């Protein structure tokens, strides 16, 4: 069972330090990854099933304890401790002591994008002829991809915003139009304070839908606002999201967006 997140606001210095670390490119991921030995080392770390489960469990941007990650990886606490040591030493994870507990999270968005890219490649494998699990179906409908919305929800929102001329997403990057800036402002998202801190607007290839959803400061701000309005809620112990009744109405009226009706899980085949 996942433990509530630590009160980051209670430790302002830790928050500031974490924010600076998240914005500061880590030397291991700043373009020096051309060394085949470095690539092989990272691939070996991520390729272990237990470590892969640990990393994926942290893809929604939250910080989790070792016991929570042991549950996610289905391994013993002792084994988890060894995995966390390797992932932290290799700068894939960072940790923060909060009271009696040590919390782990992805080191930076570069790690999240690497994991999403691997999941995109994995999704290209030949389909497995078995029913899609209910949990996977929920993830495909709506989920967090680090700090922004993904799945049918994320792709649908990006499509609606593009169709209305509020944003433009291409393989080379993303841009918010003048009408888009006004739209986001009216929706309660203050983008003026985020431009200098991180990539403002960018596409992120969705591993389940094979199309772009919205990432960057704009995507994170949109996801945060949807949570504030209680239009979306986290599904316990997963990255999946549930769209609330208020969310269905709000998404339809504000974005002109409605999720398509899903097939029963038993009839949908994994891809």
Secondary structure, DSSP 8 states (H G I E B T S, - for coil): -------GGG-HHHHHHHHHHHHS--GGGSS-TT-HHHHHHHHHHHHSHHHHHHHHHTTTS--EEHHHHHHHHTS-HHHHHHHHHHHHHTTSEEEEEETTEEEEEESSHHHHHHHHHHHHHHHTS---SSB--HHHHHHHHSEEETTEEEHHHHHHHHHHHHHTTSEEEETTEEEE-HHHHHHHHHTT---TTTTTTS--SEEEE-TTTSSEEEEHHHHHHHHHHHHHTTSEEE-TTSSBEEE-HHHHHHHHHHH---------GGG-B--
